[in-house]
Amino acid sequence: MLSTMEKIGKEMKFSFEIREPETKAELEQYYQLHWKILRKPWNQPKGSERDELDNSAMKIIAVENGKVVGCGRGHLNSKEQGQIRYMAVDKKFQRQGIGTELLKTLESKLKNNGAKEIILKAREKAVSLYEKQGYEIFKEGEILFGEIKHFWMRKR
């Protein structure tokens, strides 16, 4: 699935496309952004952005002028349950609709693979983004790195 969006602000105009990584360089940018946004601020080592499901997961990126500015991942937990993980948008591009488009693309891919329910674990500051897209909190998650409160959310 390919999605191209154009955003026009007061003094800026940029366009981005949502798609799967197509090259090794894009895949490396995917991992770099994931680490930079979700791991580095808490002194987590390089490599902590990867896990045992990476090889089989659906990876999605937002690309603007050849640079990966957003990423996310989805996988199936069962025939009917999908999970979205590792959503990240470069700080310069946050609040521009990129996260929403990444989410919609991952949801579509998971539904096309049989998911009837999608779950995710949201950081507290991202809960409102997911609620706007129809997700509901169903239980509290852990506190990551001693300070980041998480909530399990789902959409059916």
Secondary structure, DSSP 8 states (H G I E B T S, - for coil): --EEEEEE-SS-EEEEEEE---SHHHHHHHHHHHHHHHTGGGT--TTTT--TTTTTSEEEEEEETTEEEEEEEEEESSSSEEEEEEEEE-GGGTTSSHHHHHHHHHHHHHHHTT-SEEEEEEEGGGHHHHHHTT-EEEEEEEEETTTEEEEEEEE-
